[in-house]
């Protein structure tokens, strides 16, 4: 995979049922996209203009990119001796494809790194796109039909919705699953 697009390898990850993670979350993504899009399509709410949704989101996205990079650094710098961080995920396996085409089960560190690397990439990309759309909105509005703006709005919100859902998965995994340890039977304790 091209180095510039390497963070997008997250989109190739599959779960235990061999479903792409994107497909697993598709219904939730569509619902969030609809909730984000409907107010702007059916009213005069300001999505593209100055001080509108995109303008404000572009600034917020810069902060998000920093958060995602900090999470990526955090997972990369945790010592390998901690609770099997570098062992394959046993419950809720996630599979990735290596450069040679082989499908392998990911470790917790690989999975969380893939999540936050993807999120940093998407956040940075959405920030740039938001800035470009705000800067060109005035000129585009006068020459493009209304439906082009609606499609652009929905596509932007679709990517944003996927970022929201993936952030929730990443936070859940970072908060709970990364430290999960398989239960083991201990030695029998003799009581007097």
N, C-alpha and C positions, 0 to 999 in steps of 0.2 A: 504494500500500500504506500502511496505517496506520503512523504514525511509531512507535507503541509496538511494533508487530510487524515493523518493517523488518528487523531482523537475521535474521528467518526467511526472507528472500529467498534465502539460501544454499540452501534446500531446493528452489528452482526452477531452480538451475543444472544444465546438461546438459553431457555430454562430446561428443567428436567424433561418436559414434554416435547422438547425440540422446537418450541415456539420462540420466535424472536421476541425480545423483551418489549419492543415497540408494539407488537400485535397483542401482547398480554395486557397492555395498558390502553389500548386504542379507544375503548368505550369511555373511559375516564377522560382521556385527552379530548375527545369530541365534545363531551358535556362541558368541560371547562372552556373550550374554544367557543362554543355557542354562548355561554354566559358572558364571556368577554366581548364577543362580536355584536350580539343583538342590540345592545344600547347604542352603539355607534352607527349601525346600519339603519335603524328605524327612528332615529332622532337626529337632531342637529348637534349632538355631542362632538366635541373637538378631539379628533383622533390624530390627524396629520399636522395640524397647524402649530404655531408657536404657543407654548404653555399648554399644549394638549397632551394627550396620553403618551404619544411617542416621544415628545420633547422631554417630558418628565421621566419616562422610562429609560431613555438614553443615559441620563445622569445616574440613575439608580443602578443600571446595568454595569457601570464601571465599578461600583462598590461590590456588586455580586461577583464580578470576575475576580477581584481580590480575595473575596471569601473562598471561592472555589479553589484558587491557587493555594491559599493557606491550608485548606483541607487536604489538598494533594500533597503538599510538603509535610503536613502532619502525619499522614499515613505512610509516606515514604521514610520518615525519620524514626518511626516507632521501632524499637529493637525487635529482632526476629525471634527472641526467646519467649515473647509474650503469647501465651495461650494458643499456639498453633496458627498464628497469623499467616505463616507461609505454607500451611498444609491445605490440601484441597478442601473445598466446602463440602461437607457431608450431607447436610440437610438443606434442601433448596438449591441443589447444584446449578451452577451457571457454567456454560460452555462457551469457549472462544475458538477462533480459528487462527492457527499460527501461520507464519509466512509460507511455510511449505504445504499449506492446505490441510494439515492434520487438525482435527477437532480435539480439544483437550479441556478437562475440567479446570476451572480457575481456582486459585487460592483466594482467601479473603482480601489479601493485600492487592492482588491483581484486579479483583472485581471493583473494590472501592477506588483504586487508582483509575480504572477505566471510567467509572461514573464521574468522578470529579474532573478528570482530564476532558471528558466530553462536555461537561457543564461549563468549564472555563472557556472552551472553544466556542460553544454556542452563545454564551453570554457576551463574549467579545464580539462575535459576529452580529448578534442582534443589536448591540450598541452601535456598531458602524452602520448597519442598515437603518436603524432608527434615525441617526443623524442625517443620512442621505435622504431619507423619505421626508423628513421635516424641511430640509433645505430645498427640496425640489417640489414640495407639495403645492405651492402657489402656482407655479408654471404648469405643473401636471394637471391640476384641477381645471384649468382653462382649456386644455386641449384633449384630455382623455375623458371618455364617457364615465358615468357614475359607476357602472358595474365593474370597471377596472379597479376603481378604488375599493369597492366591496371585496373583490377577490384578493387584492393585496392585503387588506385589513385582515381577512380570514386566514390567509397563509401565514402572516406574521403572528397572529394569535394562536395558530396551530403549533408553530415552533415554540412559542412562549408557553403554551399549555404543556407540551412535552417536557420543557425545561422544568416547569413546576412539579410535574409528576415525578420526574427523575430526581429532582432535589429532595422530594419527600422520601423516595426509596433510599437515596444516599444518606440522608440524615438518620433514617431508621436503622440502616445497616451500621452506620458509624456509632450510633448511640447504643444499640442493643446487640446486633448479630456479630459484630466484629470481636466481641469479647466472649462469645458463647463457647462453652467447653462441653464436650461430650461427657455425660455422666459416667463415672467409673465406680466399680465396686471396690470398696476399701477392704482392708484386712479385718477379719473378725476380731472384735475386742472382747477379751475374756473378762467377765465381771466376777467379783468375789461375792 
